[in-house]
Amino acid sequence: LSTSIEGSGYENQFSSGNKSTDLINLYPNPSNGIFKIDLLSNLLSEVSNITIANIKGEILYRGILKREESIRYFDLSHLDSGNYIMTIKSGHVIHSKKIIKY
């Protein structure tokens, strides 16, 4: 699913979970909170912002991804079970992935 917010200059892409077409692969998902993401190299601008939020919108993690990073590991095992949203803002594009922690 890809949408544009008219006049904002931003495009939002929410992944369907199809690994062959995803720009961001997150696995395992669901997980115990320990997972990794694989990024396509052309996905990122020079520096991209990454956040992980709970379903209330509270930011639990905020970081920077550099273009040369293609893999990033995460440990959210200290968080409660539930659904979380990872968002990567790269230039004028926003990519989102749902994270399921059991």
Secondary structure, 3 states (H helix, E strand, C coil): CEEEECCCCEEEEECCCCCCCCCEEEECCCECCEEEEEECHHHCCCEEEEEEEECCCCEEEEEEEECCCCEEEEECCCCCCEEEEEEEEECCEEEEEEEEEC
